[in-house]
């Protein structure tokens, strides 16, 4: 079975979050259309993401070897295990869906901490002397980034304003995930009516996005 990894980055309950509401609808629809997928979920506000301390690494983005690992105390060893677990889970997936709000032209901090964990030498990339080689181009993979934002961002400003979305697309391309689609929940505004309308517009795009990312 293939795996869909659904990653949420919002402390709000699903019913209060525009990005998570659309994310759930997207995941459900994708699984209806692709019965050969199983679902794994990762809530970055309820999952511990380790800080990347220097003593966990042999060299840049490469985890320490067993002899040095055994010198760490119990808590530090657990942190290393967690980093490896998160990286392996990410590597094993075929399809990824990230649902996050736009915060300060980017995304909430837990997503950056998570990305730093899973961009790992020997797992998702291979660092060579003059270049970095992607390792996640070994099979078809796709990602959909679902982003909610309070305002309607004109298309001409999206390159400047959508710094978080652009970063995620760039880093995923760098590790080998080339099929990348966005699903924007723009204009959630300040009222329930505005949010409902923004969600409704985004829901109407789900089938097209699925067709683009996983044909």
Backbone as CSV, one residue per row, in Angstrom:
resi,resn,N_x,N_y,N_z,CA_x,CA_y,CA_z,C_x,C_y,C_z
1,UNK,0.834,-1.199,0.000,0.000,0.000,0.000,0.879,1.263,0.000
2,UNK,0.404,2.251,-0.735,1.076,3.549,-0.700,0.617,4.312,0.544
3,UNK,1.405,5.347,0.918,1.088,6.115,2.126,0.876,7.587,1.802
4,UNK,-0.182,8.134,2.371,-0.417,9.576,2.356,-0.103,10.090,3.759
5,UNK,0.837,11.011,3.851,1.193,11.614,5.136,0.544,12.993,5.211
6,UNK,-0.388,13.146,6.151,-1.127,14.399,6.318,-0.561,15.137,7.520
7,UNK,0.024,16.306,7.262,0.726,17.092,8.280,-0.061,18.376,8.528
8,UNK,-0.475,18.594,9.761,-1.199,19.820,10.103,-0.344,20.692,11.016
9,UNK,-0.506,22.016,10.837,0.324,22.966,11.588,-0.568,24.097,12.096
10,UNK,-1.442,23.777,13.011,-2.338,24.786,13.575,-2.829,24.279,14.925
11,UNK,-2.747,25.125,15.940,-3.166,24.709,17.280,-4.681,24.691,17.434
12,UNK,-5.405,25.293,16.494,-6.871,25.321,16.585,-7.453,23.943,16.319
13,UNK,-8.619,23.643,16.921,-9.349,22.423,16.523,-9.720,22.508,15.049
14,UNK,-9.918,21.354,14.446,-10.181,21.309,13.012,-11.380,22.165,12.605
15,UNK,-12.439,22.138,13.409,-13.651,22.873,13.030,-13.460,24.388,13.082
16,UNK,-12.395,24.858,13.741,-12.116,26.289,13.829,-11.059,26.742,12.835
17,UNK,-10.421,25.812,12.178,-9.293,26.118,11.304,-9.688,25.952,9.839
18,UNK,-9.527,27.014,9.054,-9.855,26.930,7.634,-8.910,25.976,6.910
19,UNK,-7.616,26.054,7.216,-6.659,25.184,6.522,-6.899,23.717,6.859
20,UNK,-7.195,23.415,8.120,-7.425,22.026,8.512,-8.776,21.512,7.995
21,UNK,-9.759,22.386,7.906,-11.060,21.987,7.343,-10.896,21.573,5.885
22,UNK,-10.195,22.402,5.117,-9.956,22.079,3.712,-9.010,20.886,3.597
23,UNK,-8.028,20.821,4.486,-7.107,19.692,4.472,-7.817,18.366,4.677
24,UNK,-8.731,18.318,5.625,-9.477,17.085,5.879,-10.324,16.698,4.670
25,UNK,-10.982,17.684,4.073,-11.801,17.402,2.896,-10.934,16.893,1.752
26,UNK,-9.749,17.482,1.600,-8.846,17.040,0.533,-8.407,15.604,0.762
27,UNK,-7.961,15.305,1.969,-7.485,13.954,2.283,-8.596,12.928,2.066
28,UNK,-9.780,13.231,2.553,-10.900,12.296,2.389,-11.209,12.044,0.915
29,UNK,-11.201,13.119,0.138,-11.493,12.984,-1.288,-10.387,12.203,-1.992
30,UNK,-9.153,12.475,-1.641,-8.030,11.759,-2.258,-8.136,10.258,-1.978
31,UNK,-8.430,9.905,-0.741,-8.528,8.492,-0.377,-9.722,7.819,-1.047
32,UNK,-10.798,8.569,-1.273,-11.939,8.017,-2.025,-11.519,7.636,-3.444
33,UNK,-10.687,8.460,-4.036,-10.275,8.245,-5.413,-9.113,7.274,-5.543
34,UNK,-8.354,7.094,-4.469,-7.143,6.271,-4.528,-7.172,5.280,-3.355
35,UNK,-7.821,4.171,-3.580,-8.011,3.176,-2.517,-6.740,2.402,-2.196
36,UNK,-5.689,2.614,-2.972,-4.422,1.925,-2.718,-3.541,2.698,-1.735
37,UNK,-4.096,3.744,-1.127,-3.359,4.551,-0.150,-3.883,4.317,1.260
38,UNK,-2.964,4.296,2.212,-3.321,4.367,3.632,-2.951,5.752,4.145
39,UNK,-3.559,6.149,5.246,-3.377,7.496,5.793,-2.576,7.459,7.083
40,UNK,-1.571,8.336,7.170,-0.885,8.618,8.430,-1.014,10.103,8.694
41,UNK,-1.266,10.464,9.962,-1.453,11.873,10.317,-0.406,12.316,11.319
42,UNK,0.026,13.560,11.164,1.026,14.137,12.049,0.614,15.564,12.373
43,UNK,0.230,15.795,13.612,-0.145,17.128,14.088,1.081,17.733,14.756
44,UNK,1.682,18.731,14.127,2.943,19.272,14.638,2.769,20.071,15.918
45,UNK,1.525,20.355,16.308,1.296,21.007,17.597,1.084,19.993,18.713
46,UNK,0.893,18.733,18.362,0.734,17.693,19.378,1.827,16.642,19.284
47,UNK,2.813,16.878,18.443,3.929,15.943,18.269,5.210,16.658,18.666
48,UNK,6.011,16.008,19.462,7.279,16.615,19.880,8.264,16.634,18.713
49,UNK,8.753,17.821,18.353,9.774,17.977,17.319,11.070,18.382,18.015
50,UNK,12.078,17.534,18.012,13.318,17.855,18.736,14.026,19.073,18.157
51,UNK,14.695,19.795,19.049,15.623,20.820,18.587,16.906,20.133,18.137
52,UNK,17.493,20.659,17.086,18.649,19.987,16.499,19.931,20.451,17.184
53,UNK,20.280,19.789,18.262,21.486,20.123,19.029,22.731,19.577,18.323
54,UNK,23.848,20.279,18.479,25.069,19.912,17.762,25.530,18.501,18.083
55,UNK,25.290,18.036,19.313,25.809,16.733,19.722,25.077,15.560,19.080
56,UNK,23.999,15.844,18.348,23.258,14.781,17.677,23.837,14.462,16.299
57,UNK,24.801,15.250,15.867,25.266,15.149,14.492,26.756,14.850,14.398
58,UNK,27.092,13.969,13.457,28.487,13.690,13.146,29.067,14.812,12.292
59,UNK,28.256,15.282,11.348,28.612,16.391,10.470,27.304,17.025,10.018
60,UNK,27.399,17.977,9.142,26.201,18.712,8.719,25.109,17.772,8.222
61,UNK,23.944,17.845,8.854,22.753,17.078,8.474,22.945,15.559,8.528
62,UNK,23.964,15.078,9.204,24.204,13.637,9.294,24.228,13.222,10.759
63,UNK,23.378,12.247,11.121,23.280,11.819,12.515,24.570,11.133,12.971
64,UNK,24.802,11.191,14.272,26.014,10.600,14.831,26.023,9.089,14.695
65,UNK,27.220,8.525,14.725,27.378,7.082,14.639,27.127,6.456,16.012
66,UNK,27.014,5.123,16.024,26.598,4.397,17.235,27.492,4.672,18.428
67,UNK,28.809,4.710,18.229,29.736,4.906,19.359,29.473,6.234,20.056
68,UNK,29.250,7.302,19.279,28.969,8.611,19.868,27.554,8.672,20.425
69,UNK,26.636,7.968,19.774,25.264,7.911,20.277,25.236,7.316,21.686
70,UNK,26.032,6.277,21.918,26.047,5.606,23.219,26.593,6.488,24.333
71,UNK,27.287,7.556,23.983,27.826,8.489,24.979,26.787,9.514,25.425
72,UNK,25.694,9.625,24.683,24.641,10.586,25.036,23.849,10.087,26.229
73,UNK,23.252,11.020,26.982,22.385,10.592,28.072,21.048,10.110,27.503
74,UNK,20.211,9.566,28.360,18.973,8.924,27.908,18.075,9.895,27.147
75,UNK,17.918,11.106,27.652,17.043,12.080,27.004,17.575,12.436,25.613
76,UNK,18.877,12.618,25.513,19.453,12.953,24.221,19.297,11.799,23.233
77,UNK,19.452,10.568,23.699,19.248,9.415,22.828,17.807,9.345,22.330
78,UNK,16.874,9.667,23.207,15.467,9.677,22.799,15.212,10.742,21.735
79,UNK,15.891,11.883,21.852,15.735,12.934,20.854,16.265,12.473,19.490
80,UNK,17.413,11.803,19.499,17.974,11.286,18.253,17.024,10.259,17.630
81,UNK,16.506,9.363,18.452,15.542,8.370,17.961,14.332,9.051,17.328
82,UNK,13.855,10.127,17.946,12.679,10.828,17.428,12.976,11.466,16.074
83,UNK,14.151,12.065,15.928,14.532,12.663,14.647,14.551,11.597,13.556
84,UNK,15.156,10.455,13.862,15.232,9.359,12.890,13.833,8.848,12.557
85,UNK,12.978,8.732,13.572,11.609,8.255,13.358,10.845,9.192,12.426
86,UNK,10.935,10.497,12.677,10.236,11.468,11.840,10.759,11.428,10.406
87,UNK,12.078,11.309,10.258,12.678,11.266,8.922,12.261,10.010,8.173
88,UNK,12.265,8.865,8.855,11.866,7.609,8.212,10.396,7.649,7.808
89,UNK,9.551,8.196,8.680,8.135,8.315,8.346,7.938,9.169,7.103
90,UNK,8.659,10.262,7.028,8.550,11.159,5.873,9.044,10.460,4.609
91,UNK,10.167,9.777,4.715,10.775,9.109,3.558,9.882,8.000,3.011
92,UNK,9.148,7.324,3.877,8.335,6.180,3.460,7.047,6.584,2.737
93,UNK,6.647,7.856,2.844,5.383,8.291,2.243,5.514,8.459,0.733
94,UNK,4.380,8.403,0.064,4.306,8.622,-1.380,3.635,9.959,-1.706
95,UNK,2.684,10.330,-0.869,1.920,11.559,-1.065,1.912,12.327,0.251
96,UNK,2.051,13.650,0.156,2.117,14.501,1.344,1.088,15.619,1.207
97,UNK,0.413,15.911,2.304,-0.486,17.061,2.360,-0.120,17.846,3.610
98,UNK,0.202,19.117,3.436,0.498,20.005,4.563,-0.599,21.053,4.622
99,UNK,-1.218,21.210,5.787,-2.250,22.235,5.987,-1.755,23.207,7.043
100,UNK,-1.580,24.461,6.654,-1.005,25.460,7.561,-1.576,26.838,7.248
101,UNK,-1.689,27.698,8.261,-2.064,29.080,8.004,-0.846,29.898,7.608
102,UNK,-1.071,31.008,6.929,0.008,31.963,6.703,0.199,32.788,7.976
103,UNK,1.401,32.773,8.490,1.758,33.589,9.649,2.955,34.448,9.268
104,UNK,2.810,35.762,9.380,3.931,36.678,9.112,4.581,36.382,7.766
105,UNK,3.771,36.214,6.750,4.188,35.907,5.381,4.832,34.529,5.252
106,UNK,4.773,33.728,6.296,5.398,32.411,6.266,4.420,31.397,6.849
107,UNK,4.895,30.565,7.784,4.069,29.536,8.396,4.472,29.405,9.862
108,UNK,3.685,28.730,10.695,4.042,28.560,12.106,5.383,27.835,12.279
109,UNK,6.105,28.204,13.332,7.469,27.707,13.565,7.599,26.186,13.602
110,UNK,6.624,25.423,14.132,6.807,23.968,14.166,7.071,23.348,12.797
111,UNK,6.567,23.956,11.726,6.802,23.382,10.404,8.271,23.511,10.013
112,UNK,8.885,24.639,10.321,10.313,24.797,10.011,11.147,23.811,10.831
113,UNK,10.813,23.640,12.099,11.542,22.680,12.940,11.399,21.263,12.369
114,UNK,10.222,20.945,11.880,9.981,19.619,11.310,10.781,19.434,10.021
115,UNK,10.750,20.426,9.144,11.496,20.329,7.891,12.984,20.159,8.172
116,UNK,13.499,20.894,9.161,14.913,20.751,9.516,15.232,19.323,9.958
117,UNK,14.289,18.663,10.602,14.503,17.276,11.040,14.576,16.320,9.862
118,UNK,13.718,16.510,8.877,13.589,15.484,7.830,14.511,15.715,6.647
119,UNK,15.161,16.864,6.573,16.167,17.074,5.524,17.484,16.546,6.072
120,UNK,17.720,15.272,5.857,18.804,14.569,6.549,19.713,13.841,5.555
121,UNK,20.996,14.037,5.728,21.990,13.395,4.864,21.893,11.871,4.982
122,UNK,21.845,11.219,3.819,21.739,9.772,3.794,20.312,9.265,3.853
123,UNK,19.374,10.142,4.124,17.959,9.760,4.200,17.159,10.413,3.067
124,UNK,17.117,11.735,3.076,16.343,12.447,2.063,17.230,13.228,1.094
125,UNK,18.494,13.449,1.483,19.476,14.082,0.602,20.811,13.374,0.785
126,UNK,21.713,13.602,-0.157,23.097,13.154,0.005,23.997,14.360,-0.245
127,UNK,24.753,14.741,0.774,25.624,15.911,0.661,26.971,15.472,0.097
128,UNK,27.299,16.017,-1.056,28.590,15.755,-1.684,29.456,17.008,-1.602
129,UNK,30.642,16.906,-2.067,31.593,18.009,-1.887,31.100,19.305,-2.497
130,UNK,30.619,19.248,-3.728,30.181,20.505,-4.371,28.698,20.602,-4.625
131,UNK,27.916,19.606,-4.181,26.476,19.674,-4.467,25.681,18.796,-3.487
132,UNK,24.397,19.012,-3.527,23.481,18.203,-2.710,22.596,17.403,-3.662
133,UNK,22.563,16.099,-3.461,21.791,15.212,-4.324,20.467,14.842,-3.655
134,UNK,19.379,14.963,-4.399,18.057,14.580,-3.902,17.933,13.067,-3.857
135,UNK,17.327,12.535,-2.788,17.130,11.094,-2.664,15.665,10.674,-2.747
136,UNK,14.744,11.642,-2.741,13.330,11.289,-2.778,12.748,11.316,-4.191
137,UNK,13.631,11.166,-5.173,13.172,11.024,-6.556,13.239,9.569,-6.990
138,UNK,13.224,8.669,-5.985,13.341,7.242,-6.254,12.015,6.602,-6.659
139,UNK,10.908,7.326,-6.492,9.592,6.823,-6.869,8.666,8.017,-7.048
140,UNK,7.502,7.839,-7.679,6.571,8.968,-7.812,6.125,9.470,-6.437
141,UNK,6.246,10.751,-6.229,5.800,11.383,-4.985,5.120,12.701,-5.336
142,UNK,4.162,13.101,-4.509,3.500,14.373,-4.718,3.218,15.063,-3.402
143,UNK,3.117,16.394,-3.464,2.778,17.163,-2.264,1.774,18.250,-2.614
144,UNK,0.815,18.435,-1.715,-0.123,19.554,-1.806,0.035,20.397,-0.540
145,UNK,0.251,21.685,-0.745,0.384,22.624,0.370,-0.892,23.451,0.451
146,UNK,-1.625,23.278,1.537,-2.891,23.979,1.744,-2.646,25.116,2.722
147,UNK,-2.840,26.323,2.258,-2.543,27.502,3.078,-3.765,28.402,3.194
148,UNK,-4.109,28.769,4.426,-5.171,29.740,4.657,-4.548,31.094,4.973
149,UNK,-5.218,32.153,4.521,-4.748,33.510,4.820,-5.944,34.438,4.919
150,UNK,-5.791,35.466,5.741,-6.909,36.365,6.005,-7.315,37.215,4.820
151,UNK,-6.330,37.613,3.995,-6.615,38.486,2.870,-6.586,37.763,1.545
152,UNK,-7.076,38.434,0.529,-6.970,37.932,-0.843,-5.699,38.502,-1.450
153,UNK,-4.746,37.634,-1.754,-3.457,38.080,-2.266,-3.514,38.127,-3.794
154,UNK,-3.328,39.304,-4.405,-3.324,39.380,-5.869,-2.225,38.481,-6.433
155,UNK,-2.498,37.854,-7.570,-1.529,36.907,-8.137,-0.185,37.557,-8.391
156,UNK,-0.188,38.855,-8.723,1.063,39.530,-9.049,1.974,39.682,-7.822
157,UNK,1.369,39.602,-6.610,2.153,39.741,-5.377,2.443,38.402,-4.705
158,UNK,1.956,37.321,-5.276,2.081,36.034,-4.584,3.532,35.604,-4.412
159,UNK,4.391,35.914,-5.375,5.793,35.541,-5.254,6.433,36.235,-4.061
160,UNK,5.988,37.456,-3.780,6.557,38.234,-2.682,5.891,37.877,-1.360
161,UNK,4.587,37.716,-1.380,3.835,37.535,-0.142,3.855,36.092,0.366
162,UNK,3.874,35.125,-0.550,3.779,33.719,-0.146,5.156,33.107,0.119
163,UNK,5.886,33.720,1.029,7.246,33.264,1.297,7.261,31.849,1.874
164,UNK,6.299,31.533,2.726,6.257,30.199,3.319,5.969,29.141,2.277
165,UNK,4.967,29.377,1.455,4.618,28.430,0.400,5.791,28.248,-0.562
166,UNK,6.426,29.354,-0.964,7.541,29.274,-1.895,8.706,28.487,-1.296
167,UNK,8.951,28.686,-0.003,10.040,27.956,0.653,9.755,26.459,0.660
168,UNK,8.534,26.085,1.018,8.196,24.657,1.071,8.343,24.032,-0.312
169,UNK,7.852,24.714,-1.345,7.986,24.176,-2.704,9.458,24.014,-3.083
170,UNK,10.276,24.999,-2.756,11.699,24.940,-3.110,12.413,23.807,-2.379
171,UNK,12.164,23.661,-1.088,12.884,22.638,-0.318,12.423,21.250,-0.712
172,UNK,11.141,21.086,-1.016,10.661,19.778,-1.445,11.228,19.409,-2.806
173,UNK,11.342,20.370,-3.688,11.986,20.112,-4.966,13.443,19.709,-4.788
174,UNK,14.108,20.327,-3.813,15.518,20.042,-3.579,15.749,18.632,-3.058
175,UNK,14.760,18.053,-2.380,14.942,16.690,-1.872,14.315,15.647,-2.800
176,UNK,13.699,16.116,-3.888,13.252,15.175,-4.912,11.759,15.085,-5.143
177,UNK,10.953,15.862,-4.425,9.502,15.833,-4.620,9.141,16.906,-5.648
178,UNK,8.945,16.485,-6.874,8.762,17.433,-7.978,7.298,17.772,-8.242
179,UNK,6.396,16.857,-7.918,4.970,17.144,-8.108,4.487,17.955,-6.908
180,UNK,4.287,19.224,-7.097,3.901,20.107,-5.996,2.750,20.981,-6.462
181,UNK,1.675,20.985,-5.676,0.514,21.827,-5.978,0.108,22.606,-4.734
182,UNK,-0.423,23.777,-4.965,-0.931,24.603,-3.864,-2.454,24.599,-3.887
183,UNK,-3.039,24.740,-2.710,-4.481,24.916,-2.576,-4.679,26.036,-1.565
184,UNK,-4.977,27.224,-2.078,-5.027,28.414,-1.234,-6.444,28.681,-0.734
185,UNK,-6.535,28.937,0.570,-7.804,29.311,1.190,-7.681,30.789,1.540
186,UNK,-7.744,31.629,0.520,-7.524,33.067,0.685,-8.797,33.780,1.113
187,UNK,-8.622,34.871,1.854,-9.745,35.735,2.195,-10.620,35.222,3.305
188,UNK,-10.007,34.550,4.310,-10.816,34.059,5.440,-11.338,35.205,6.296
189,UNK,-10.728,36.390,6.172,-11.270,37.611,6.762,-11.425,37.595,8.268
190,UNK,-12.474,38.292,8.734,-12.697,38.463,10.165,-14.038,37.913,10.633
191,UNK,-14.862,37.463,9.712,-16.190,36.964,10.093,-16.343,35.511,9.664
192,UNK,-17.314,34.827,10.265,-17.591,33.442,9.893,-18.069,33.345,8.441
193,UNK,-18.787,34.372,7.999,-19.271,34.363,6.624,-18.105,34.416,5.637
194,UNK,-17.132,35.278,5.929,-15.964,35.379,5.054,-15.177,34.070,5.039
195,UNK,-14.992,33.490,6.211,-14.251,32.233,6.282,-14.986,31.123,5.545
196,UNK,-16.279,31.035,5.733,-17.073,29.999,5.062,-16.988,30.126,3.554
197,UNK,-17.034,31.349,3.054,-16.952,31.572,1.613,-15.577,31.178,1.081
198,UNK,-14.503,31.515,1.843,-13.148,31.151,1.426,-12.976,29.634,1.398
199,UNK,-13.504,28.963,2.413,-13.426,27.498,2.466,-14.194,26.884,1.300
200,UNK,-15.378,27.420,1.035,-16.213,26.896,-0.061,-15.482,26.988,-1.398
201,UNK,-14.824,28.104,-1.658,-14.091,28.281,-2.912,-12.931,27.290,-3.010
202,UNK,-12.253,27.074,-1.889,-11.129,26.135,-1.895,-11.608,24.700,-2.097
203,UNK,-12.713,24.335,-1.467,-13.247,22.977,-1.614,-13.581,22.664,-3.069
204,UNK,-14.025,23.672,-3.799,-14.409,23.467,-5.197,-13.209,23.150,-6.087
205,UNK,-11.994,23.414,-5.582,-10.776,23.187,-6.378,-10.132,21.830,-6.099
206,UNK,-10.652,21.088,-5.139,-9.972,19.875,-4.682,-9.766,18.859,-5.803
207,UNK,-10.799,18.554,-6.568,-10.676,17.530,-7.606,-9.620,17.907,-8.645
208,UNK,-9.576,19.179,-9.013,-8.577,19.622,-9.995,-7.164,19.477,-9.444
209,UNK,-6.987,19.813,-8.173,-5.660,19.702,-7.567,-5.225,18.242,-7.490
210,UNK,-6.156,17.365,-7.131,-5.829,15.924,-7.089,-5.396,15.441,-8.468
211,UNK,-6.117,15.850,-9.493,-5.775,15.430,-10.853,-4.381,15.914,-11.247
212,UNK,-4.014,17.108,-10.794,-2.712,17.661,-11.168,-1.558,16.974,-10.420
213,UNK,-1.762,16.668,-9.140,-0.658,16.179,-8.334,-0.479,14.678,-8.416
214,UNK,-1.567,13.927,-8.732,-1.456,12.465,-8.754,-2.302,11.907,-9.890
215,UNK,-1.778,11.950,-11.083,-2.515,11.488,-12.257,-2.362,9.990,-12.424
